[in-house]
Amino acid sequence: MLHVSKNTGTFLAFCFTFVICMITYIAWGESMNWRLGTRSLYEIFPLLGLLAFSILWSQYVVLAGLRLLQVSAKKLSGYFTVAGWIFLILIFLHPGLLIWQLWRDGFGLPPESYLQHYIAPGLEWAVLLGSVSFLIFLSYELRRWYGGKPWWKFVTYASDAAALAIFVHSLKLGTTLQAGWFQSVWIGYGITLIAALLYLRIYPLFKGYFAK
């Protein structure tokens, strides 16, 4: 087991997540031609969704790294708590700002405002993925009360599936992700997310077999 102090591990984890978020911000800024002073909520709310997934992805990667290095995740409990709260705030604001702006513009409330005035035909399923994932992530916050229950593992698995669903949701709907270098980066995030999930959830089930 590698010895990593709590402060050092937490600092490195925050630095890693910060760098990932800066990459996201740079990609979004480039898509806006760096004319950021007069952006509308229609142009700002996608950034919050991209940042939310970036933070979620970084948490999975950090957790997988800790498992690989045999470092207890409890040492970075502060990092996971702060990153988790920021992620939760962002996934509230991401659809919230869009809903608010559509309502202010006289388009009503979802789902009609989404389907009739914002989402292109044929992409309704991607919106549904995001909505279902949002509810799953909210239910995961109940872990402080039910995390010790035997059935809680299924909520964890559902959250993992929601993370993958959010990746697909963003890839299909995110204007910043439709072309260019950031699309390739985002696909790389998806591949490493799948790898992290396999290592965190599937590998432990067969660990004894691989050790033979």
Backbone as CSV, one residue per row, in Angstrom:
resi,resn,N_x,N_y,N_z,CA_x,CA_y,CA_z,C_x,C_y,C_z
1,MET,0.844,-1.206,0.000,0.000,0.000,0.000,0.872,1.245,0.000
2,LEU,0.610,2.158,-0.916,1.380,3.390,-1.019,0.957,4.354,0.084
3,HIS,1.939,4.968,0.717,1.627,5.930,1.772,1.466,7.317,1.157
4,VAL,0.258,7.857,1.271,-0.046,9.200,0.791,-0.735,9.947,1.925
5,SER,-0.166,11.094,2.294,-0.789,11.850,3.373,-2.136,12.407,2.922
6,LYS,-2.994,12.655,3.891,-4.336,13.163,3.594,-4.275,14.494,2.870
7,ASN,-3.426,15.410,3.356,-3.331,16.745,2.749,-2.781,16.692,1.329
8,THR,-1.740,15.873,1.130,-1.137,15.764,-0.199,-2.122,15.162,-1.193
9,GLY,-2.780,14.072,-0.800,-3.736,13.416,-1.684,-4.894,14.335,-2.045
10,THR,-5.405,15.061,-1.047,-6.515,15.977,-1.293,-6.099,17.102,-2.220
11,PHE,-4.909,17.649,-1.999,-4.394,18.733,-2.844,-4.248,18.273,-4.289
12,LEU,-3.658,17.099,-4.497,-3.461,16.585,-5.850,-4.789,16.315,-6.541
13,ALA,-5.756,15.793,-5.792,-7.069,15.499,-6.372,-7.768,16.782,-6.805
14,PHE,-7.697,17.815,-5.967,-8.309,19.099,-6.327,-7.606,19.717,-7.535
15,CYS,-6.284,19.607,-7.578,-5.532,20.152,-8.722,-5.934,19.436,-10.008
16,PHE,-6.068,18.126,-9.946,-6.462,17.345,-11.110,-7.836,17.776,-11.617
17,THR,-8.789,17.888,-10.701,-10.142,18.294,-11.090,-10.161,19.710,-11.628
18,PHE,-9.360,20.588,-11.038,-9.292,21.971,-11.504,-8.769,22.029,-12.936
19,VAL,-7.733,21.258,-13.236,-7.170,21.240,-14.589,-8.220,20.749,-15.588
20,ILE,-8.944,19.687,-15.223,-9.983,19.158,-16.107,-11.059,20.202,-16.357
21,CYS,-11.443,20.926,-15.312,-12.458,21.974,-15.464,-11.945,23.125,-16.320
22,MET,-10.669,23.450,-16.203,-10.100,24.520,-17.024,-10.077,24.129,-18.494
23,ILE,-9.786,22.865,-18.784,-9.834,22.389,-20.167,-11.242,22.561,-20.728
24,THR,-12.225,22.229,-19.913,-13.623,22.384,-20.320,-13.954,23.846,-20.578
25,TYR,-13.515,24.709,-19.675,-13.797,26.136,-19.827,-13.135,26.704,-21.076
26,ILE,-11.904,26.283,-21.351,-11.187,26.757,-22.534,-11.928,26.333,-23.804
27,ALA,-12.386,25.076,-23.823,-13.113,24.595,-25.001,-14.403,25.391,-25.204
28,TRP,-15.118,25.643,-24.114,-16.354,26.436,-24.216,-16.045,27.866,-24.649
29,GLY,-15.005,28.458,-24.070,-14.627,29.813,-24.439,-14.277,29.931,-25.912
30,GLU,-13.554,28.946,-26.428,-13.210,28.942,-27.848,-14.470,28.864,-28.710
31,SER,-15.441,28.059,-28.270,-16.683,27.939,-29.041,-17.468,29.249,-29.045
32,MET,-17.217,30.106,-28.051,-17.855,31.422,-27.980,-16.974,32.520,-28.584
33,ASN,-15.830,32.095,-29.186,-14.854,33.046,-29.730,-14.368,34.034,-28.671
34,TRP,-14.427,33.597,-27.416,-13.980,34.374,-26.260,-14.711,35.712,-26.120
35,ARG,-15.901,35.788,-26.695,-16.753,36.967,-26.490,-17.723,36.625,-25.356
36,LEU,-17.240,36.760,-24.141,-17.966,36.243,-22.982,-18.790,37.296,-22.256
37,GLY,-18.668,38.535,-22.645,-19.325,39.602,-21.891,-20.820,39.675,-22.076
38,THR,-21.332,39.214,-23.207,-22.765,39.357,-23.487,-23.435,38.014,-23.726
39,ARG,-22.979,36.990,-23.051,-23.545,35.663,-23.250,-24.918,35.563,-22.593
40,SER,-25.852,34.883,-23.264,-27.177,34.645,-22.694,-27.159,33.348,-21.903
41,LEU,-28.236,33.105,-21.158,-28.325,31.860,-20.397,-28.345,30.650,-21.315
42,TYR,-28.834,30.810,-22.534,-28.829,29.711,-23.498,-27.402,29.266,-23.826
43,GLU,-26.470,30.179,-23.714,-25.078,29.866,-24.022,-24.271,29.514,-22.772
44,ILE,-24.758,29.930,-21.605,-24.046,29.665,-20.355,-24.413,28.310,-19.768
45,PHE,-25.696,27.928,-19.866,-26.113,26.695,-19.200,-25.389,25.450,-19.715
46,PRO,-24.997,25.376,-21.021,-24.243,24.189,-21.445,-22.908,24.039,-20.729
47,LEU,-22.249,25.173,-20.436,-20.971,25.120,-19.722,-21.127,24.426,-18.375
48,LEU,-22.228,24.707,-17.682,-22.448,24.107,-16.368,-22.611,22.595,-16.470
49,GLY,-23.268,22.150,-17.535,-23.396,20.709,-17.739,-22.061,20.059,-18.046
50,LEU,-21.254,20.724,-18.871,-19.922,20.200,-19.199,-19.040,20.137,-17.956
51,LEU,-19.122,21.159,-17.122,-18.337,21.174,-15.887,-18.810,20.094,-14.928
52,ALA,-20.120,19.887,-14.877,-20.664,18.855,-13.982,-20.110,17.487,-14.350
53,PHE,-20.145,17.155,-15.644,-19.615,15.850,-16.042,-18.113,15.780,-15.827
54,SER,-17.407,16.874,-16.077,-15.959,16.889,-15.877,-15.602,16.574,-14.430
55,ILE,-16.361,17.156,-13.500,-16.119,16.893,-12.077,-16.487,15.461,-11.724
56,LEU,-17.612,14.993,-12.255,-18.017,13.603,-12.004,-16.979,12.636,-12.537
57,TRP,-16.517,12.875,-13.753,-15.495,12.011,-14.359,-14.218,12.011,-13.530
58,SER,-13.794,13.186,-13.089,-12.551,13.269,-12.320,-12.668,12.509,-11.007
59,GLN,-13.855,12.493,-10.409,-14.033,11.734,-9.166,-13.885,10.233,-9.410
60,TYR,-14.449,9.753,-10.501,-14.297,8.331,-10.831,-12.831,7.988,-11.083
61,VAL,-12.125,8.856,-11.801,-10.719,8.596,-12.110,-9.878,8.621,-10.832
62,VAL,-10.144,9.599,-9.958,-9.421,9.664,-8.689,-9.696,8.414,-7.854
63,LEU,-10.960,8.003,-7.808,-11.316,6.819,-7.020,-10.637,5.570,-7.572
64,ALA,-10.599,5.440,-8.897,-9.922,4.298,-9.511,-8.419,4.350,-9.237
65,GLY,-7.844,5.550,-9.281,-6.426,5.699,-8.977,-6.096,5.302,-7.551
66,LEU,-6.960,5.680,-6.628,-6.758,5.302,-5.229,-6.827,3.793,-5.061
67,ARG,-7.780,3.181,-5.743,-7.889,1.718,-5.661,-6.647,1.053,-6.227
68,LEU,-6.145,1.587,-7.349,-4.961,1.011,-7.974,-3.738,1.133,-7.075
69,LEU,-3.623,2.279,-6.396,-2.472,2.524,-5.516,-2.690,1.983,-4.110
70,GLN,-3.847,1.377,-3.887,-4.204,0.810,-2.586,-4.177,1.876,-1.484
71,VAL,-4.753,3.013,-1.810,-4.888,4.108,-0.853,-6.354,4.226,-0.476
72,SER,-6.634,4.337,0.792,-8.012,4.428,1.255,-8.678,5.701,0.763
73,ALA,-9.882,5.565,0.205,-10.636,6.728,-0.267,-11.029,7.649,0.883
74,LYS,-11.030,7.108,2.106,-11.388,7.932,3.268,-10.386,9.064,3.480
75,LYS,-9.152,8.878,3.008,-8.144,9.924,3.149,-8.515,11.170,2.338
76,LEU,-9.310,10.954,1.299,-9.710,12.067,0.439,-11.191,12.388,0.614
77,SER,-11.717,12.098,1.781,-13.148,12.324,2.021,-13.519,13.793,1.824
78,GLY,-12.615,14.696,2.190,-12.879,16.122,2.000,-13.020,16.479,0.532
79,TYR,-12.149,15.918,-0.289,-12.222,16.163,-1.731,-13.533,15.661,-2.301
80,PHE,-13.889,14.420,-1.978,-15.114,13.845,-2.530,-16.355,14.582,-2.043
81,THR,-16.323,15.088,-0.808,-17.461,15.842,-0.291,-17.637,17.156,-1.045
82,VAL,-16.549,17.917,-1.180,-16.619,19.213,-1.857,-16.963,19.040,-3.335
83,ALA,-16.260,18.122,-4.010,-16.521,17.884,-5.429,-17.948,17.398,-5.649
84,GLY,-18.436,16.571,-4.721,-19.799,16.068,-4.835,-20.836,17.169,-4.726
85,TRP,-20.622,18.104,-3.800,-21.556,19.213,-3.640,-21.523,20.153,-4.842
86,ILE,-20.331,20.419,-5.367,-20.233,21.280,-6.552,-20.941,20.624,-7.730
87,PHE,-20.734,19.323,-7.893,-21.415,18.581,-8.957,-22.924,18.686,-8.802
88,LEU,-23.413,18.514,-7.585,-24.858,18.574,-7.342,-25.422,19.949,-7.680
89,ILE,-24.708,21.004,-7.289,-25.159,22.368,-7.601,-25.198,22.586,-9.111
90,LEU,-24.193,22.090,-9.811,-24.127,22.284,-11.260,-25.246,21.542,-11.988
91,ILE,-25.577,20.318,-11.531,-26.636,19.592,-12.239,-28.008,20.169,-11.927
92,PHE,-28.124,20.940,-10.849,-29.356,21.701,-10.608,-29.419,22.913,-11.531
93,LEU,-28.303,23.641,-11.623,-28.279,24.873,-12.401,-28.327,24.618,-13.903
94,HIS,-27.736,23.527,-14.343,-27.661,23.242,-15.787,-29.045,23.237,-16.435
95,PRO,-29.978,22.400,-15.994,-31.330,22.490,-16.592,-32.121,23.669,-16.049
96,GLY,-31.817,24.071,-14.809,-32.577,25.151,-14.183,-32.487,26.455,-14.953
97,LEU,-31.283,26.805,-15.406,-31.114,28.048,-16.163,-31.845,27.995,-17.500
98,LEU,-31.817,26.826,-18.143,-32.528,26.678,-19.411,-34.036,26.798,-19.208
99,ILE,-34.540,26.121,-18.187,-35.972,26.192,-17.891,-36.389,27.630,-17.613
100,TRP,-35.590,28.325,-16.821,-35.885,29.711,-16.463,-35.904,30.605,-17.702
101,GLN,-34.907,30.476,-18.573,-34.834,31.335,-19.743,-35.969,31.050,-20.730
102,LEU,-36.283,29.777,-20.921,-37.397,29.436,-21.809,-38.707,29.996,-21.266
103,TRP,-38.887,29.907,-19.957,-40.106,30.442,-19.333,-40.167,31.962,-19.488
104,ARG,-39.029,32.642,-19.272,-38.992,34.099,-19.421,-39.294,34.532,-20.857
105,ASP,-38.906,33.695,-21.797,-39.130,34.030,-23.199,-40.535,33.660,-23.663
106,GLY,-41.360,33.187,-22.736,-42.751,32.902,-23.063,-43.016,31.536,-23.652
107,PHE,-42.069,30.613,-23.488,-42.229,29.286,-24.071,-42.810,28.269,-23.095
108,GLY,-43.145,28.703,-21.900,-43.742,27.793,-20.929,-42.722,26.958,-20.189
109,LEU,-43.190,25.838,-19.654,-42.355,24.954,-18.840,-42.159,23.609,-19.531
110,PRO,-41.136,22.855,-19.118,-40.904,21.538,-19.723,-42.042,20.575,-19.359
111,PRO,-42.265,19.564,-20.185,-41.420,19.195,-21.344,-41.736,19.952,-22.625
112,GLU,-42.886,20.672,-22.659,-43.260,21.357,-23.898,-42.213,22.380,-24.338
113,SER,-41.678,23.128,-23.384,-40.702,24.170,-23.752,-39.446,23.550,-24.351
114,TYR,-39.023,22.402,-23.825,-37.866,21.700,-24.384,-38.159,21.234,-25.808
115,LEU,-39.231,20.470,-25.905,-39.500,19.737,-27.136,-39.920,20.640,-28.289
116,GLN,-40.631,21.714,-28.000,-41.165,22.550,-29.063,-40.268,23.745,-29.413
117,HIS,-39.405,24.141,-28.494,-38.677,25.391,-28.728,-37.167,25.289,-28.550
118,TYR,-36.658,24.101,-28.223,-35.208,24.047,-28.013,-34.558,22.798,-28.600
119,ILE,-35.113,21.638,-28.343,-34.484,20.392,-28.762,-34.872,20.050,-30.194
120,ALA,-33.882,19.679,-30.994,-34.141,19.288,-32.375,-34.915,17.970,-32.412
121,PRO,-35.803,17.800,-33.381,-36.557,16.547,-33.502,-35.617,15.346,-33.606
122,GLY,-35.981,14.286,-32.919,-35.176,13.075,-32.935,-34.196,12.966,-31.787
123,LEU,-34.050,14.035,-31.007,-33.116,14.009,-29.878,-33.831,14.015,-28.528
124,GLU,-35.128,13.734,-28.556,-35.883,13.708,-27.302,-35.334,12.666,-26.330
125,TRP,-34.865,11.557,-26.875,-34.335,10.483,-26.030,-33.104,10.950,-25.240
126,ALA,-32.312,11.828,-25.828,-31.124,12.338,-25.143,-31.522,13.229,-23.972
127,VAL,-32.601,13.998,-24.154,-33.125,14.805,-23.050,-33.624,13.900,-21.932
128,LEU,-34.308,12.828,-22.312,-34.823,11.883,-21.322,-33.683,11.246,-20.534
129,LEU,-32.587,10.927,-21.205,-31.418,10.374,-20.509,-30.939,11.330,-19.421
130,GLY,-30.856,12.604,-19.777,-30.403,13.593,-18.806,-31.352,13.726,-17.641
131,SER,-32.654,13.705,-17.909,-33.648,13.862,-16.845,-33.639,12.674,-15.885
132,VAL,-33.575,11.469,-16.434,-33.540,10.271,-15.589,-32.261,10.240,-14.765
133,SER,-31.142,10.605,-15.382,-29.858,10.622,-14.664,-29.894,11.615,-13.523
134,PHE,-30.513,12.761,-13.766,-30.648,13.785,-12.730,-31.372,13.221,-11.508
135,LEU,-32.460,12.494,-11.730,-33.222,11.911,-10.622,-32.411,10.840,-9.895
136,ILE,-31.638,10.076,-10.644,-30.799,9.037,-10.021,-29.732,9.661,-9.134
137,PHE,-29.102,10.722,-9.620,-28.078,11.381,-8.816,-28.672,11.998,-7.546
138,LEU,-29.888,12.499,-7.648,-30.555,13.027,-6.458,-30.812,11.909,-5.454
139,SER,-31.248,10.753,-5.935,-31.517,9.636,-5.035,-30.242,9.142,-4.361
140,TYR,-29.097,9.315,-5.036,-27.833,8.878,-4.449,-27.483,9.681,-3.210
141,GLU,-28.031,10.894,-3.098,-27.765,11.725,-1.929,-28.398,11.159,-0.667
142,LEU,-29.243,10.152,-0.808,-29.851,9.508,0.356,-28.901,8.520,1.025
143,ARG,-27.687,8.404,0.509,-26.745,7.407,1.035,-26.413,7.630,2.502
144,ARG,-26.502,8.863,2.987,-26.173,9.132,4.387,-27.150,8.445,5.328
145,TRP,-28.340,8.142,4.802,-29.339,7.448,5.618,-29.432,5.957,5.273
146,TYR,-29.216,5.633,4.013,-29.436,4.253,3.581,-28.187,3.584,3.010
147,GLY,-27.049,4.262,3.102,-25.833,3.727,2.508,-25.399,2.384,3.063
148,GLY,-25.816,2.068,4.286,-25.429,0.802,4.887,-26.371,-0.352,4.592
149,LYS,-27.444,-0.088,3.880,-28.415,-1.129,3.565,-27.869,-2.071,2.493
150,PRO,-28.245,-3.347,2.569,-27.737,-4.310,1.573,-28.122,-3.960,0.135
151,TRP,-29.268,-3.320,-0.038,-29.741,-3.009,-1.385,-29.119,-1.734,-1.959
152,TRP,-28.339,-1.018,-1.131,-27.798,0.257,-1.604,-26.855,0.083,-2.789
153,LYS,-26.258,-1.085,-2.915,-25.330,-1.303,-4.033,-26.025,-1.099,-5.379
154,PHE,-27.330,-1.366,-5.428,-28.056,-1.191,-6.683,-28.214,0.292,-7.027
155,VAL,-28.316,1.129,-5.999,-28.353,2.575,-6.234,-26.996,3.039,-6.778
156,THR,-25.928,2.462,-6.248,-24.583,2.774,-6.751,-24.445,2.382,-8.213
157,TYR,-24.936,1.184,-8.544,-24.879,0.738,-9.942,-25.704,1.652,-10.841
158,ALA,-26.858,2.093,-10.333,-27.705,3.002,-11.097,-26.991,4.336,-11.324
159,SER,-26.247,4.804,-10.320,-25.484,6.040,-10.463,-24.379,5.889,-11.500
160,ASP,-23.762,4.707,-11.531,-22.748,4.444,-12.555,-23.373,4.504,-13.950
161,ALA,-24.542,3.881,-14.091,-25.246,3.911,-15.376,-25.635,5.341,-15.736
162,ALA,-26.025,6.126,-14.723,-26.392,7.527,-14.960,-25.192,8.329,-15.449
163,ALA,-24.008,8.029,-14.921,-22.796,8.725,-15.371,-22.552,8.462,-16.858
164,LEU,-22.741,7.216,-17.276,-22.585,6.888,-18.695,-23.675,7.562,-19.529
165,ALA,-24.887,7.611,-18.974,-25.995,8.251,-19.687,-25.734,9.745,-19.869
166,ILE,-25.150,10.378,-18.850,-24.823,11.793,-18.946,-23.763,12.033,-20.029
167,PHE,-22.835,11.112,-20.138,-21.818,11.218,-21.187,-22.480,11.219,-22.564
168,VAL,-23.400,10.285,-22.793,-24.097,10.200,-24.077,-24.967,11.442,-24.285
169,HIS,-25.673,11.844,-23.231,-26.529,13.032,-23.277,-25.732,14.260,-23.735
170,SER,-24.583,14.468,-23.132,-23.770,15.634,-23.468,-23.186,15.529,-24.863
171,LEU,-22.791,14.319,-25.251,-22.176,14.137,-26.566,-23.175,14.401,-27.689
172,LYS,-24.439,14.076,-27.455,-25.462,14.273,-28.480,-26.001,15.706,-28.511
173,LEU,-26.063,16.362,-27.342,-26.716,17.667,-27.270,-25.744,18.839,-27.124
174,GLY,-24.549,18.590,-26.651,-23.611,19.684,-26.391,-23.056,20.289,-27.671
175,THR,-23.328,21.554,-27.896,-22.836,22.202,-29.119,-21.309,22.275,-29.155
176,THR,-20.694,22.381,-27.991,-19.227,22.445,-27.923,-18.596,21.119,-28.318
177,LEU,-19.391,20.043,-28.296,-18.855,18.703,-28.510,-19.136,18.153,-29.908
178,GLN,-19.707,18.949,-30.769,-20.101,18.432,-32.076,-18.939,18.333,-33.061
179,ALA,-17.837,19.008,-32.798,-16.667,18.939,-33.675,-15.463,19.502,-32.941
180,GLY,-14.276,19.278,-33.516,-13.069,19.872,-32.959,-12.352,18.987,-31.953
181,TRP,-11.289,19.553,-31.396,-10.418,18.799,-30.489,-11.126,18.369,-29.218
182,PHE,-12.089,19.167,-28.739,-12.727,18.820,-27.476,-13.642,17.614,-27.621
183,GLN,-14.173,17.394,-28.810,-14.965,16.189,-29.033,-14.110,14.945,-28.811
184,SER,-12.863,14.984,-29.318,-11.949,13.851,-29.121,-11.608,13.672,-27.642
185,VAL,-11.392,14.795,-26.959,-11.119,14.730,-25.521,-12.308,14.114,-24.789
186,TRP,-13.500,14.528,-25.163,-14.709,14.040,-24.495,-14.901,12.536,-24.709
187,ILE,-14.639,12.090,-25.923,-14.721,10.650,-26.194,-13.696,9.907,-25.350
188,GLY,-12.511,10.517,-25.178,-11.506,9.928,-24.286,-12.013,9.834,-22.863
189,TYR,-12.764,10.851,-22.420,-13.376,10.799,-21.088,-14.320,9.607,-20.987
190,GLY,-15.100,9.405,-22.027,-16.049,8.294,-22.003,-15.351,6.950,-21.927
191,ILE,-14.275,6.793,-22.693,-13.531,5.531,-22.692,-12.905,5.280,-21.323
192,THR,-12.284,6.306,-20.746,-11.655,6.129,-19.431,-12.701,5.955,-18.335
193,LEU,-13.876,6.548,-18.504,-14.947,6.328,-17.524,-15.374,4.869,-17.521
194,ILE,-15.528,4.295,-18.708,-15.887,2.874,-18.804,-14.792,2.021,-18.170
195,ALA,-13.528,2.356,-18.448,-12.413,1.605,-17.869,-12.421,1.705,-16.346
196,ALA,-12.673,2.908,-15.828,-12.714,3.091,-14.376,-13.846,2.295,-13.749
197,LEU,-15.009,2.296,-14.403,-16.153,1.546,-13.877,-15.886,0.044,-13.887
198,LEU,-15.263,-0.442,-14.949,-14.918,-1.865,-15.007,-13.949,-2.220,-13.887
199,TYR,-12.990,-1.353,-13.643,-11.997,-1.619,-12.601,-12.604,-1.538,-11.205
200,LEU,-13.508,-0.580,-11.002,-14.092,-0.376,-9.677,-15.187,-1.381,-9.345
201,ARG,-15.973,-1.772,-10.333,-17.152,-2.605,-10.073,-16.999,-4.055,-10.510
202,ILE,-16.366,-4.270,-11.678,-16.298,-5.627,-12.226,-15.057,-6.371,-11.759
203,TYR,-13.914,-5.707,-11.800,-12.658,-6.362,-11.427,-12.687,-6.975,-10.025
204,PRO,-13.237,-6.284,-8.998,-13.268,-6.899,-7.663,-14.019,-8.231,-7.620
205,LEU,-14.997,-8.417,-8.504,-15.761,-9.667,-8.527,-14.916,-10.833,-8.994
206,PHE,-13.874,-10.544,-9.800,-13.033,-11.596,-10.351,-11.590,-11.506,-9.858
207,LYS,-11.387,-10.705,-8.796,-10.033,-10.482,-8.312,-9.349,-11.766,-7.896
208,GLY,-10.081,-12.655,-7.241,-9.508,-13.927,-6.806,-9.115,-14.792,-7.980
209,TYR,-9.910,-14.721,-9.039,-9.614,-15.525,-10.229,-8.334,-15.039,-10.901
210,PHE,-8.166,-13.700,-11.012,-6.978,-13.155,-11.656,-5.723,-13.408,-10.830
211,ALA,-5.903,-13.579,-9.510,-4.748,-13.779,-8.632,-4.187,-15.192,-8.726
212,LYS,-4.938,-16.104,-9.310,-4.479,-17.492,-9.398,-3.333,-17.630,-10.371
